[in-house]
Amino acid sequence: MNSLFRLPEASTHAVTVDHIFYLLLVLSGATVVLVFGLILLFAVRYRRGSAAKRGPMPEILSREFEIGWTVATLLTFAFLFWWASSADLSSLAAPSGALEIHVVAKQWMWKTQHSNGAREINALHVPLDKPVHLLMSSQDVIHSFFVPAFRVKKDVLPGRDTDLWFQASKTGTFPLLCAEYCGTNHSMMRGKIVVMRQDDYAKWLVQQPEGDDLAHEGARLFVSRGCSGCHAGSSNVHAPRLAGLYGRAVQLADGRTVSADDAYIRDSILQPKRDIVAGFEPIMPSFKGLLDDGEIQSLTAYIRSLGEEQQND
């Protein structure tokens, strides 16, 4: 297996992670050399029978040495904490305009779907030098989406949406692994990330088998599952309207205010009585067990598209 030193830095995040790792390695090595060097020095200089002067260190020198060592250690720790935490925080929120791709994990494969409906299994094609935002969920147990060359890893959880973003900086094919023990064939849950130049990616995407995009698929589910009977604009049922909902602040009956993001929509579908919208009765049934994660992602994409249409209007 390749060591970290031979792994390519294939994303913008990988460069920062490696620089932090190398600095920690240098500091750790310097500390080990200093400590063992002093041990060796003192063992030789103050060995039994040596003429080295012994006695307590002058109090003022001892105090300054202790203060200086403590301050230096504190400042080093503070710098490392700031650098590592800022790198992690910057990797949490995907930049606006990122390419959105949906990922569903199951024993023992990765299923991915692009915004135009193109699907892949155990593979993901992405463009070079463009942010890619992955919206992920699991159909069974906890998995972990891990791309060593990108230095990114995120748990993929059942019953909850997680997301991850990266920006590939090198073309090529890179391993995709599951980093969480997920069952008997965990070691076989492998895939690949194929990074292509943007024009090549556009050609590849066009050549994929035609498929409706997620929003259109969600629109069909919205009707076939009976959601339109209550949430459509023409419905006589007193239920929240969905046009312009996504990303908006929602006032709840218990006084809380939440943001209508992917997690809120998922919870509203599976646990509709948990967050009741102010002014509405808790009459919506739960769709838990009736919709799989792929269908929930499609419905979410449809509701998101209603929000985008509202903004464009």
MIGU-916733 format. One record per residue: residue number from 1; residue in three letters; x, z, y of N, C-alpha, C in turn. Coordinates in steps of 0.02 Angstrom, whole numbers, plus 50000, padded with zeros to 5 digits. Atoms other than C-alpha are relative to their C-alpha. Example, Ala and Ser with C-alpha at 12.3 -4.5 7.8 and 13.67 -1.06 7.14 Angstrom:
residues 2
pos/code/nxx/nzz/nyy/caxx/cazz/cayy/cxx/czz/cyy
1/Ala/50045/50000/49941/50615/50390/49775/50045/50000/50060 $
2/Ser/49958/49997/49941/50684/50357/49947/49961/50037/50055 $
//
This chain:
residues 313
pos/code/nxx/nzz/nyy/caxx/cazz/cayy/cxx/czz/cyy
1/Met/50043/50000/49940/50000/50000/50000/50044/50000/50062 $
2/Asn/49961/50002/49938/50062/49959/50173/49998/50067/50035 $
3/Ser/49998/49940/49959/50116/50105/50278/49973/49984/50069 $
4/Leu/50026/50011/49933/50050/50130/50454/50047/49957/50041 $
5/Phe/49952/50037/49961/50211/50056/50522/49995/49924/49988 $
6/Arg/50006/50071/50015/50171/49889/50437/49930/49973/50011 $
7/Leu/50068/50023/49986/49986/49882/50478/49999/49963/50067 $
8/Pro/50004/50035/49935/49947/49754/50613/49957/50039/50050 $
9/Glu/50043/49974/49946/49877/49813/50779/49953/49944/50020 $
10/Ala/50044/50058/49993/49727/49699/50775/49941/50012/50047 $
11/Ser/50053/49987/49951/49616/49778/50909/50030/50035/50060 $
12/Thr/49976/49967/49940/49634/49845/51084/50006/50076/49990 $
13/His/49999/49928/50013/49597/50021/51021/50060/50019/49957 $
14/Ala/49944/49985/50045/49735/50010/50889/50064/50015/50038 $
15/Val/49939/49989/49961/49871/50000/51021/50004/50071/50026 $
16/Thr/50002/49932/49974/49819/50164/51102/50010/50051/49945 $
17/Val/49994/49953/50056/49799/50252/50935/50072/50004/49975 $
18/Asp/49931/50000/50025/49972/50198/50878/50048/50033/50049 $
19/His/49956/49968/49951/50054/50252/51041/49994/50076/49997 $
20/Ile/50010/49927/50006/49977/50425/51024/50034/50025/49936 $
21/Phe/49969/49980/50064/50034/50433/50842/50076/50002/50006 $
22/Tyr/49928/50003/49994/50212/50381/50885/50026/50058/50043 $
23/Leu/49979/49944/49958/50223/50510/51025/49997/50066/49962 $
24/Leu/50005/49939/50040/50160/50647/50909/50056/50004/49948 $
25/Leu/49946/50001/50049/50287/50592/50779/50067/50018/50031 $
26/Val/49937/49985/49966/50430/50598/50904/50003/50073/50020 $
27/Leu/50001/49929/49980/50377/50769/50971/50008/50045/49940 $
28/Ser/49994/49959/50060/50357/50839/50796/50071/49998/49972 $
29/Gly/49931/50006/50024/50527/50770/50744/50048/50038/50044 $
30/Ala/49956/49964/49955/50610/50840/50900/49994/50076/49991 $
31/Thr/50011/49928/50011/50532/51011/50869/50034/50023/49936 $
32/Val/49968/49982/50064/50592/51012/50688/50076/50002/50008 $
33/Val/49927/50001/49990/50769/50962/50740/50023/50060/50042 $
34/Leu/49982/49944/49957/50772/51094/50878/49998/50066/49961 $
35/Val/50008/49936/50036/50708/51236/50767/50054/50007/49946 $
36/Phe/49951/49994/50053/50819/51198/50618/50072/49998/50027 $
37/Gly/49934/50000/49969/50967/51161/50733/50018/50069/50025 $
38/Leu/49987/49932/49977/50950/51333/50813/50012/50048/49941 $
39/Ile/49990/49958/50059/50933/51414/50641/50071/49992/49974 $
40/Leu/49933/50014/50026/51093/51329/50584/50053/50027/50048 $
41/Leu/49953/49976/49950/51183/51370/50748/50008/50076/49997 $
42/Phe/49997/49927/50001/51137/51554/50743/50029/50025/49933 $
43/Ala/49974/49978/50065/51176/51566/50556/50076/49995/49998 $
44/Val/49927/50009/50000/51353/51501/50587/50032/50046/50052 $
45/Arg/49968/49963/49945/51389/51584/50755/49997/50075/49988 $
46/Tyr/50008/49928/50008/51323/51756/50709/50005/50022/49927 $
47/Arg/49990/49980/50069/51377/51761/50528/50039/50066/49997 $
48/Arg/49966/49936/50008/51448/51923/50461/50076/49990/50009 $
49/Gly/49928/50001/49988/51624/51954/50524/50021/49955/50058 $
50/Ser/49981/50042/49943/51617/51830/50670/50011/50043/50062 $
51/Ala/49984/49963/49939/51683/51882/50840/49951/49986/50056 $
52/Ala/50049/50017/49948/51530/51817/50933/49971/50063/50031 $
53/Lys/50027/49942/49964/51466/51936/51066/49927/50011/49982 $
54/Arg/50069/49983/50018/51308/52026/51016/49972/50050/50050 $
55/Gly/50032/49954/49954/51182/52123/51115/49937/49968/50028 $
56/Pro/50063/50027/49972/51016/52103/51205/50013/49950/50056 $
57/Met/49996/50049/49946/50988/51955/51321/49979/50034/50065 $
58/Pro/50022/49971/49937/50977/52001/51505/49926/49990/50010 $
59/Glu/50073/50001/49995/50796/52042/51546/49975/49942/50042 $
60/Ile/50023/50053/49956/50779/51917/51689/50006/49932/49966 $
61/Leu/49990/50064/50036/50850/51775/51582/49949/49993/49944 $
62/Ser/50048/50001/50054/50738/51822/51437/49930/49983/50026 $
63/Arg/50066/50013/49972/50583/51822/51548/49992/49927/50022 $
64/Glu/50004/50068/49977/50621/51653/51628/49998/49951/49941 $
65/Phe/50001/50044/50059/50656/51575/51459/49932/49999/49967 $
66/Glu/50065/49996/50033/50492/51637/51385/49946/49965/50042 $
67/Ile/50050/50032/49956/50391/51580/51538/50009/49924/49998 $
68/Gly/49988/50072/50000/50474/51409/51540/49979/49967/49935 $
69/Trp/50019/50028/50065/50448/51381/51354/49924/49998/49992 $
70/Thr/50074/49998/50005/50265/51434/51364/49968/49948/50044 $
71/Val/50028/50049/49954/50228/51326/51516/50012/49929/49974 $
72/Ala/49985/50067/50026/50315/51174/51439/49955/49983/49941 $
73/Thr/50044/50011/50058/50216/51194/51278/49928/49988/50023 $
74/Leu/50069/50008/49975/50052/51214/51374/49990/49932/50033 $
75/Leu/50007/50065/49966/50082/51060/51483/50002/49943/49949 $
76/Thr/49996/50052/50051/50130/50956/51331/49934/49995/49962 $
77/Phe/50065/49999/50035/49972/51010/51239/49945/49971/50044 $
78/Ala/50052/50025/49955/49863/50976/51392/50005/49924/50008 $
79/Phe/49991/50072/49994/49937/50801/51411/49976/49964/49938 $
80/Leu/50021/50031/50063/49911/50759/51227/49924/50003/49992 $
81/Phe/50073/49993/50005/49733/50827/51231/49965/49951/50047 $
82/Trp/50031/50047/49953/49692/50725/51387/50005/49928/49976 $
83/Trp/49989/50069/50021/49766/50565/51318/49957/49983/49939 $
84/Ala/50038/50013/50061/49685/50578/51145/49925/50002/50013 $
85/Ser/50072/49994/49987/49515/50635/51210/49975/49942/50043 $
86/Ser/50022/50056/49958/49508/50500/51345/49997/49936/49959 $
87/Ala/50002/50060/50043/49549/50368/51214/49938/50002/49955 $
88/Asp/50060/49994/50042/49411/50434/51100/49936/49990/50039 $
89/Leu/50060/50007/49959/49283/50447/51239/49988/49928/50022 $
90/Ser/50007/50069/49978/49318/50271/51299/49977/49955/49943 $
91/Ser/50021/50040/50057/49283/50208/51123/49929/50015/49978 $
92/Leu/50067/49982/50021/49111/50287/51113/49947/49951/50023 $
93/Ala/50051/50043/49972/49008/50178/51228/50024/49928/50003 $
94/Ala/49982/50070/50000/49012/49991/51200/49991/49971/50070 $
95/Pro/50007/50031/49934/49041/49887/51358/49939/49954/50003 $
96/Ser/50058/50044/49993/48895/49788/51427/50019/49929/49982 $
97/Gly/49986/50069/50020/48881/49613/51359/50034/49994/49933 $
98/Ala/49967/50003/50066/48956/49660/51190/49955/49963/49950 $
99/Leu/50036/50036/50053/48907/49552/51041/49971/50051/49952 $
100/Glu/50034/49950/50042/48778/49651/50941/49992/49974/49929 $
101/Ile/50006/50017/50071/48787/49647/50751/49973/50061/49963 $
102/His/50030/49946/50037/48684/49751/50631/50033/50005/49931 $
103/Val/49967/49986/50063/48763/49832/50478/49957/50049/49959 $
104/Val/50036/49955/50045/48671/49908/50330/50046/50013/49940 $
105/Ala/49958/49981/50058/48773/50003/50198/49956/50023/49943 $
106/Lys/50035/49976/50059/48712/50032/50022/50049/50000/49942 $
107/Gln/49957/49999/50059/48789/50070/49852/49996/49932/49965 $
108/Trp/49936/49986/49969/48903/49976/49847/50019/49936/50036 $
109/Met/49987/50061/49962/48907/49840/49979/49986/50011/50074 $
110/Trp/50014/50002/49929/48906/49803/50165/49958/49938/50014 $
111/Lys/50042/50057/49980/48764/49693/50230/50000/49996/50076 $
112/Thr/49996/50009/49928/48786/49622/50404/49953/49944/50022 $
113/Gln/50045/50051/49973/48669/49521/50513/50014/49989/50073 $
114/His/49985/50019/49931/48710/49428/50673/49935/49992/50039 $
115/Ser/50060/50002/49957/48592/49414/50821/49957/49939/49988 $
116/Asn/50039/50060/50012/48539/49238/50771/49970/49999/49930 $
117/Gly/50029/49995/50067/48489/49296/50596/50048/49986/49944 $
118/Ala/49951/50015/50053/48646/49241/50502/50020/50065/49965 $
119/Arg/49985/49941/50039/48681/49362/50361/50063/49991/49959 $
120/Glu/49940/50000/50042/48838/49408/50265/49998/50062/49956 $
121/Ile/49992/49943/50044/48879/49524/50120/50074/50011/49989 $
122/Asn/49930/49980/50006/49045/49616/50116/50047/49957/50042 $
123/Ala/49959/50040/49954/49107/49507/50258/49969/50005/50070 $
124/Leu/50023/50000/49931/49095/49503/50446/50045/49956/50041 $
125/His/49963/50045/49956/49150/49360/50557/49988/50021/50072 $
126/Val/50005/49979/49930/49186/49408/50738/50046/49957/50042 $
127/Pro/49957/50040/49956/49260/49319/50889/50058/50041/50027 $
128/Leu/49940/49969/49970/49431/49356/50963/49987/50018/50072 $
129/Asp/50000/49979/49929/49446/49451/51128/49930/50006/50028 $
130/Lys/50068/49987/49976/49260/49492/51139/49975/50065/49969 $
131/Pro/50025/49937/50028/49184/49666/51121/49944/49987/49949 $
132/Val/50051/50005/50052/49081/49684/50962/49970/50069/49990 $
133/His/50036/49936/50006/48949/49820/50951/49963/50000/49933 $
134/Leu/50032/49995/50065/48897/49871/50774/49948/50056/50001 $
135/Leu/50054/49951/50009/48730/49959/50747/49991/50009/49925 $
136/Met/49992/49989/50071/48741/50040/50576/49951/50052/49973 $
137/Ser/50042/49951/50035/48629/50130/50452/50013/49993/49925 $
138/Ser/49989/50000/50072/48633/50174/50267/49933/50003/49965 $
139/Gln/50061/50000/50038/48500/50142/50137/49998/50055/49946 $
140/Asp/50000/49951/50054/48554/50280/50019/50039/50063/50017 $
141/Val/49958/49941/49990/48702/50399/50043/50046/49990/50061 $
142/Ile/49953/50006/49944/48838/50432/50172/50056/49952/49981 $
143/His/49943/50045/50007/48962/50290/50189/50042/50007/50064 $
144/Ser/49958/49997/49941/49103/50266/50314/50032/49932/50011 $
145/Phe/49976/50067/49983/49145/50100/50399/50071/50008/50028 $
146/Phe/49930/49988/49983/49335/50093/50407/50038/49934/49998 $
147/Val/49957/50060/49996/49446/49950/50467/50069/50024/50022 $
148/Pro/49934/49973/49982/49627/50010/50460/50036/49961/50054 $
149/Ala/49964/50041/49951/49696/49864/50561/49973/50009/50070 $
150/Phe/50030/49988/49934/49575/49907/50703/50006/50073/50021 $
151/Arg/49996/49928/49988/49605/50096/50688/49931/50028/50020 $
152/Val/50067/49976/49986/49416/50124/50691/49968/50022/49935 $
153/Lys/50037/49973/50058/49309/50227/50572/49940/50037/50025 $
154/Lys/50061/49965/49980/49130/50288/50586/49956/50009/49939 $
155/Asp/50045/49986/50055/49014/50371/50462/49935/49961/50010 $
156/Val/50064/50036/50001/48858/50272/50415/49952/50044/49960 $
157/Leu/50041/49946/50028/48716/50394/50380/49930/49976/49981 $
158/Pro/50070/50015/50016/48548/50382/50292/49953/50036/50048 $
159/Gly/50049/49970/49956/48401/50413/50406/50022/50009/50071 $
160/Arg/49975/49992/49932/48503/50398/50564/50043/49939/50019 $
161/Asp/49961/50056/49977/48578/50258/50667/50066/50024/50030 $
162/Thr/49935/49988/49968/48763/50261/50713/50025/49933/50026 $
163/Asp/49975/50063/49973/48860/50134/50813/50076/50005/50010 $
164/Leu/49928/50005/49995/49039/50077/50834/50015/49935/50037 $
165/Trp/49981/50063/49969/49125/49949/50943/50076/49991/49998 $
166/Phe/49929/50017/49999/49292/49861/50942/50008/49932/50033 $
167/Gln/49984/50066/49973/49377/49712/51021/50063/49976/49964 $
168/Ala/49944/50026/50039/49488/49612/50903/50049/49964/50045 $
169/Ser/49948/50030/49959/49653/49557/50976/50045/49952/49962 $
170/Lys/49961/50047/50041/49724/49454/50832/49953/49964/49952 $
171/Thr/50039/50037/50051/49651/49317/50723/50028/50016/49931 $
172/Gly/49979/49986/50068/49657/49338/50536/49944/50034/49961 $
173/Thr/50047/49966/50044/49569/49424/50392/50027/50070/49985 $
174/Phe/49978/49931/50005/49575/49614/50384/49952/50039/49954 $
175/Pro/50042/49963/50048/49513/49736/50250/49949/50045/50034 $
176/Leu/50053/49954/49981/49350/49830/50273/49989/50046/49940 $
177/Leu/50004/49951/50054/49339/49991/50171/49945/50050/50014 $
178/Cys/50042/49941/49993/49219/50133/50139/50044/50061/49992 $
179/Ala/49955/49943/50000/49310/50294/50182/49965/50065/49982 $
180/Glu/50037/49941/50020/49178/50414/50115/49979/49990/49927 $
181/Tyr/50018/50007/50070/49156/50446/49928/49924/49994/49994 $
182/Cys/50072/50015/49999/48985/50369/49896/49972/49987/49931 $
183/Gly/50026/50010/50067/48969/50360/49707/50051/49969/49954 $
184/Thr/49956/50024/50054/49040/50286/49549/50044/49942/50021 $
185/Asn/49962/50060/49982/49094/50119/49622/50024/50002/50073 $
186/His/49976/49993/49931/49154/50187/49789/50062/49958/50013 $
187/Ser/49937/50036/49990/49326/50109/49766/49989/49925/50002 $
188/Met/50014/50072/50000/49244/49938/49744/49961/49978/50062 $
189/Met/50039/50017/49940/49149/49947/49909/50048/49976/50054 $
190/Arg/49951/50031/49956/49265/49830/50000/49971/49938/50032 $
191/Gly/50021/50061/49966/49241/49689/50123/50057/49974/50042 $
192/Lys/49949/50029/49957/49334/49589/50252/49971/49985/50069 $
193/Ile/50017/50019/49932/49331/49563/50439/50041/49937/50016 $
194/Val/49967/50063/49984/49370/49384/50488/49997/49989/50075 $
195/Val/49997/50009/49928/49428/49366/50668/50018/49927/50015 $
196/Met/49992/50071/49985/49412/49190/50737/50004/49989/50075 $
197/Arg/50003/50018/49930/49445/49107/50903/49928/49988/50020 $
198/Gln/50070/50000/49979/49287/49107/51007/49966/49933/49987 $
199/Asp/50031/50065/50012/49256/48919/50993/49990/49989/49925 $
200/Asp/50008/50005/50072/49285/48927/50804/49943/50044/49975 $
201/Tyr/50055/49956/50019/49166/49074/50790/49933/49969/50017 $
202/Ala/50062/50033/49980/49032/48979/50886/49982/49944/49951 $
203/Lys/50013/50053/50049/49051/48831/50766/49979/50029/49933 $
204/Trp/50018/49967/50063/49045/48947/50615/49929/50025/50002 $
205/Leu/50066/49971/49994/48888/49031/50678/49946/49946/49995 $
206/Val/50048/50055/50001/48799/48865/50703/49992/49972/49929 $
207/Gln/50001/50029/50067/48844/48810/50526/49968/50045/49948 $
208/Gln/50030/49955/50049/48766/48963/50443/49928/49981/49986 $
209/Pro/50070/50016/50016/48599/48945/50353/49953/50027/50053 $
210/Glu/50046/49981/49947/48458/48950/50477/49960/50062/49979 $
211/Gly/50040/49940/50011/48370/49116/50493/49974/50025/50066 $
212/Asp/50029/49974/49938/48255/49194/50620/50042/50058/50025 $
213/Asp/49962/49944/49973/48341/49315/50736/49962/50065/49988 $
214/Leu/50029/49935/50015/48308/49500/50722/49936/50013/50039 $
215/Ala/50059/49987/49959/48184/49504/50865/49939/49964/49972 $
216/His/50056/50036/50029/48074/49368/50787/49978/50030/49934 $
217/Glu/50016/49966/50063/48084/49453/50618/49962/50064/50014 $
218/Gly/50035/49939/49981/48033/49616/50702/49931/49987/50026 $
219/Ala/50066/50017/49974/47888/49529/50790/49951/49988/49942 $
220/Arg/50044/50011/50058/47818/49474/50620/49983/50067/49967 $
221/Leu/50014/49934/50029/47838/49650/50552/49952/50040/50043 $
222/Phe/50043/49964/49953/47754/49719/50708/49927/49984/49987 $
223/Val/50069/50021/50015/47598/49620/50662/49981/50018/49929 $
224/Ser/50018/49991/50070/47605/49630/50472/49993/50074/49980 $
225/Arg/50004/49928/50016/47631/49819/50470/49947/50036/50041 $
226/Gly/50056/49971/49964/47486/49848/50588/50018/50033/50066 $
227/Cys/49980/49968/49938/47588/49907/50738/49962/49971/50060 $
228/Ser/50032/50032/49943/47504/49781/50853/49928/50025/50009 $
229/Gly/50068/49974/49993/47335/49861/50816/49994/50056/50050 $
230/Cys/50001/49944/49952/47383/50008/50927/50044/49986/50061 $
231/His/49951/50005/49946/47534/49956/51032/49998/49934/50038 $
232/Ala/50005/50063/49963/47488/49778/51083/49963/50011/50065 $
233/Gly/50032/49993/49934/47433/49754/51263/49925/49992/49997 $
234/Ser/50072/50011/50005/47260/49697/51206/49964/50053/49958 $
235/Ser/50030/49950/50044/47230/49848/51094/49957/50049/50040 $
236/Asn/50044/49950/49969/47089/49969/51132/50020/50071/49984 $
237/Val/49976/49933/50019/47182/50115/51053/50046/50026/50055 $
238/His/49960/49968/49947/47260/50237/51176/50068/50018/49970 $
239/Ala/49932/49990/50027/47443/50217/51122/50050/49973/50051 $
240/Pro/49950/50023/49951/47605/50193/51222/50013/49925/49994 $
241/Arg/49983/50071/49999/47640/50014/51274/50076/49994/49995 $
242/Leu/49930/50006/50016/47809/49949/51220/50038/49953/50047 $
243/Ala/49966/50046/49954/47846/49817/51353/50038/50041/50053 $
244/Gly/49959/49963/49952/47990/49883/51459/50018/50069/49978 $
245/Leu/49986/49932/50022/48006/50039/51352/50074/50013/49988 $
246/Tyr/49932/49987/50022/48182/50017/51286/50047/50018/50058 $
247/Gly/49953/49978/49950/48312/50112/51385/49969/50041/50056 $
248/Arg/50034/49963/49947/48181/50198/51493/49995/50073/49983 $
249/Ala/50011/49929/50011/48161/50385/51515/49927/50011/49981 $
250/Val/50067/49988/50025/48009/50448/51418/49984/50075/50007 $
251/Gln/50022/49931/49991/47916/50607/51466/49959/50021/49939 $
252/Leu/50034/49977/50060/47861/50707/51313/49950/50054/50016 $
253/Ala/50053/49951/49989/47712/50822/51292/50026/50071/50007 $
254/Asp/49973/49932/49995/47823/50976/51276/50043/50010/50062 $
255/Gly/49963/49994/49937/47905/50943/51446/50069/49969/49998 $
256/Arg/49934/50031/50005/48066/50863/51381/49997/49927/50022 $
257/Thr/49992/50070/49983/48128/50695/51439/50055/49971/49956 $
258/Val/49951/50032/50044/48217/50579/51318/50007/49927/50020 $
259/Ser/49988/50071/49987/48290/50405/51328/49976/49959/49940 $
260/Ala/50027/50042/50053/48204/50268/51228/50055/49954/49974 $
261/Asp/49946/50039/50029/48359/50212/51134/49985/49987/49926 $
262/Asp/50011/50018/50070/48382/50155/50954/49980/50061/49958 $
263/Ala/50014/49940/50040/48381/50333/50885/49929/50024/50014 $
264/Tyr/50068/49977/49984/48220/50377/50978/49948/49955/49967 $
265/Ile/50048/50045/50031/48131/50221/50914/49998/50012/49925 $
266/Arg/49998/49986/50073/48189/50256/50736/49961/50064/49984 $
267/Asp/50035/49937/50012/48128/50436/50746/49925/49993/50011 $
268/Ser/50072/50009/49986/47962/50380/50821/49965/49963/49943 $
269/Ile/50028/50036/50056/47936/50264/50672/49995/50045/49938 $
270/Leu/49997/49960/50061/47986/50387/50537/49972/50071/50008 $
271/Gln/50025/49933/49986/47939/50553/50620/49959/50000/50065 $
272/Pro/50037/50010/49937/47804/50508/50748/49973/50063/50032 $
273/Lys/50029/49939/49972/47741/50686/50770/50053/50047/50029 $
274/Arg/49947/49957/49975/47911/50755/50823/50005/49997/50076 $
275/Asp/49994/50010/49928/47920/50682/50999/49937/49964/50025 $
276/Ile/50064/50028/49977/47743/50657/51065/50006/49982/50074 $
277/Val/49998/50021/49930/47733/50557/51226/49945/50035/50039 $
278/Ala/50049/49965/49959/47646/50650/51366/49940/49956/50014 $
279/Gly/50061/50036/49987/47464/50598/51384/49972/49963/49940 $
280/Phe/50023/50035/50060/47445/50533/51206/49991/50050/49943 $
281/Glu/50013/49958/50058/47376/50609/51046/50046/49981/49942 $
282/Pro/49955/50014/50057/47485/50623/50888/49962/49968/49942 $
283/Ile/50041/50034/50050/47385/50494/50789/50039/49949/49959 $
284/Met/49962/50051/50036/47524/50378/50731/50023/50026/49932 $
285/Pro/49976/49979/50066/47560/50387/50543/50075/49988/49993 $
286/Ser/49929/50010/50014/47736/50399/50475/50010/49940/49955 $
287/Phe/49982/50057/50041/47816/50243/50403/50059/50015/49955 $
288/Lys/49945/49981/50043/47945/50340/50305/49985/49979/49928 $
289/Gly/50010/50026/50068/47966/50258/50135/49965/49934/49998 $
290/Leu/50034/50064/49997/47868/50106/50193/50043/49945/50031 $
291/Leu/49955/50047/49968/48006/50024/50294/50072/50016/49980 $
292/Asp/49929/49987/50014/48188/50002/50244/50039/49995/50065 $
293/Asp/49959/49998/49939/48332/50013/50367/50005/49933/50034 $
294/Gly/49998/50066/49970/48341/49826/50391/49938/49985/50040 $
295/Glu/50063/50012/49965/48158/49819/50441/49996/50043/50064 $
296/Ile/50000/49958/49940/48179/49965/50561/50046/49969/50053 $
297/Gln/49956/50033/49952/48326/49874/50642/49966/49940/50031 $
298/Ser/50035/50058/49974/48218/49718/50660/49946/50020/50050 $
299/Leu/50051/49975/49953/48076/49815/50741/50032/50026/50064 $
300/Thr/49965/49975/49941/48200/49899/50858/50023/49942/50043 $
301/Ala/49978/50059/49963/48271/49729/50906/49941/49968/50036 $
302/Tyr/50059/50028/49968/48094/49668/50943/49979/50041/50061 $
303/Ile/50018/49957/49943/48056/49818/51054/50051/49994/50055 $
304/Arg/49948/50010/49950/48223/49794/51140/49989/49934/50038 $
305/Ser/50013/50064/49967/48178/49612/51175/49941/50004/50048 $
306/Leu/50056/49990/49954/48014/49669/51254/50026/50031/50065 $
307/Gly/49971/49969/49940/48117/49777/51372/50038/49950/50041 $
308/Glu/49962/50051/49964/48230/49630/51416/49954/49952/50035 $
309/Glu/50047/50045/49968/48080/49519/51450/49970/50031/50062 $
310/Gln/50029/49964/49943/48006/49651/51564/50049/50000/50059 $
311/Gln/49949/49999/49947/48171/49663/51662/50007/49931/50032 $
312/Asn/49993/50068/49974/48182/49473/51677/49941/49982/50045 $
313/Asp/50059/50013/49958/48004/49466/51745/50006/50035/50067 $
//
